Amino acid sequence: METLYFKHHDFLFFSFIMELGKALNLSHNTMATGAVYYQRFYMFHTFTDFPRFVGATSCLFLAGKAEETPKKCRDLVKTVRQLTNDKQFATFGTDPREEIMVIERVLLQTIKFDLQVEHPYASIIKFARSLKGDQAKLQKMVQMSWTFVNDSLCTTLSLQWEPEIIAIAVMYLAAKLSKFEVKDWAGRTSYHRHWWDQFVQDLETTELEEICHQVLDLYTQPVTATKEAAESPPPGANPKGEIMEKLYVIILFFTSFLFCSCSHAYQVNKTKGDIRSCINSFISHSNTFW
């Protein structure tokens, strides 16, 4: 139940970032970058130490600068006040502007001043151009893929996988759901088993399906307006689900850096898969200690 709770609130705060970004007329790329900053930030910090509404606002504030669509801090505060209820806005303290800028500095240190974020959108367009078939069905598949990427921003997929692999996974899922069968593609050779082999070699369908399941899980979560959201986290909540999920993601995150020098994508993905199995085994055995 705890894990379901935290997943639901990830969706809630992703929705808050998007709602705030739209109210400020920010570009979609800026909102997506803010969502990724949010995931990176709370991978290392707790919701108790840094209230999530303030953290989400600070992430969008920094994303605006990184994507060259900056907004004044006072404009963010004014808009947040309109979108939140009294209890939620109280987490910003007596000086909301100062609180946002303080967390922004902590955020910069947390992400090691690495502001660049690559999103799967460009890869979707690139990959789609290589596919052959009914253009109307192809366009529908691309639109569905785009939607899946948008929704995936409230998961930790951006921390677990490269944007190219996420793009392939959501296109794989969209093709299944839209019944678009990929029979041929540009640059096809006898060595290609799948259309994505020309972009990422040795990427198995089991790995794609793992990503697809994480995306589909989102649609079981109820949609709640920001002002009507429950307190996050609730008083006395057991943080086990949050801690174990963070442990899972942190190990995967550092695995990506550890093996970034590998020359073949297969080695990277295979290693990640092996470590996932180890982590899942560790989590299942550690449940007895909680």
Buried (B, 14 or more C-beta within 10 A) or exposed (E): EBEEBBBBBBBBBBBBBBBBBEBBEBBBBBBBBBBBBBBBBBBEBEBEEBBBBBBBBBBBBBBBEBBEBBBEBEEBBEBBEEBBEEEBBEBBEEEBEEBBBBBBEBBBEBBEEEBEBEBBBEBBEEBBEBBEBEEEBBEBBBEBBBEBBBBBBBBBBBBBBBBBBBBBBBBBBBBBBBEBEBEEBEEBEEEEEBBBBBBBEBBBEEBBBBBBEBBBEBEEBEEBEBEEBEEBBEEEBEBBBBBBBBBBBBBBBEBBEEBEEEEEBBEBBBBBEEBBEEBEEBEEEEEEEE
